[in-house]
Amino acid sequence: MSIDFLPDKPIYQQLIDRILGDIMRGTLAMGEKLPSVREYAVEVGVNANTMQRVYKELEQMEVTETKRGQGSFVTEDRNRISALRNEMKEQLVSTFLQNVAAFGFTTEEIVKCLQERGGEND
């Protein structure tokens, strides 16, 4: 299953975001083993070196851990996952607010729009 990557964001970052999303949604459970670097690279249609970088970045973020001879696993640290969710939420809200300000929308306009759309994605 090859992925259609966006041209304006590095592929490795898009893959990190995809895995983080899977973890935050629970599609990847805490303690779950990730596919090997080669397996995942073939699955998404990227070079194994790119996938290696993704796994390294995830480990540096303390989202995954590598067990020698066994592979990479999603962390079982609930506090880390919770902190990650909060970090991602804050980042998304910050980007959203910057975009809103750049287009000159008022807070009232945005709040009204959000209230009107509330529940659409529930």
N, C-alpha and C positions, 0 to 999 in steps of 0.2 A: 504494500500500500504506500505508494509514493505520495508526498505532500506537495501541494502548490505553495511555494514560499513567496513571501512578499519581497519585492526588489529593494525596498528602502530600509530594511533591517537585516543585520547579519543572520545567516542561517542558524548558526550555533545558538544565538539568543532566542530565535523563534522556537528552537527545539527545547531550550531550557524553559521557556514560558509554557510550552505545551505540557511538559512533564510536571511543572509546578501546578498548572491547572488541574491535571489529573490527580495530583496528590491532594489539593485543596477540595476538589469535588468528591474525593473518596474513591475515584476510579482506580487509583493506586493506593492500596492500604498501607498503613504503617507496618514496617517490617517486611513488606513484600519485596521479593527479589526482582530486580530489573533484568531485562534481557542482556546478554553479553553485548559488548560494544559492537562487535561484528554483526550479530543478529539484528540489533536495533538499526545499525547503519544500512543494512540491506533492506529492512522493513520500510524505512522512510526514504530510501534512495539517496543517501549522502555518503561521502567518503568516511572511512573508519576513523581517520584522524579528527574529523569534525566531531564525530560522536564521542571520541576520547576526550576532547576538550569540554564537551557538554557534561560528561560524567565528572571530570575534574572540577569544573565550576560548581556543580551541584554538591560535591563533597566539601569544597571550600565554604559553601554557604551553610554547611552542616544540615543539609536536607537529606543527603544520602551518606552511607558509610560503606566502605569496601572491606570485606572480610577475605583475608588472604586465602586463595584457593577455592573460594566459594562464590565470589562475585560482588555486585553492588546491590545494596538494599536500601529501601526507604527508611529513614530514621524512625525510631519508635518513641522519640521524645515529643510528647504531646505539647509541651511548652514551646518547642521550636516550631512546630506546625502552626500553633496558634499565633505565635509572633510573626511567622511568615504571612499568614492570612492578613494580619493587621498591617504589615508593611505593604503588601500588595494593594490592600484597600486604600491606604493613605496615598500611595503612588497613583492609583487610578483616579481618585478624587482630585488630587493636585493637578494632574494633567487635564482632567475635565474642566476644572475651574480656570485654568490658564486659557484653554480654548474658548470658554464662555466669555471671558474678559476680552480676548483678542477680537471677538466678533461684536462686542459692545452690548451683549444682552444684559438685562438687569437681573438681579437676584430674584425679584418677584416673578419675572417672566419664566425663569428656569424652574422655580419652585412650583408655579402653577402647572407648567408642562409635566413635571415629575409627578405631581398629584393626579393629574388627568390620566397619566399612563400607569400609575401605581397598580401593581398586581398583574400587569401584562405578562411578566416573566415568572410569576409564582407558580 
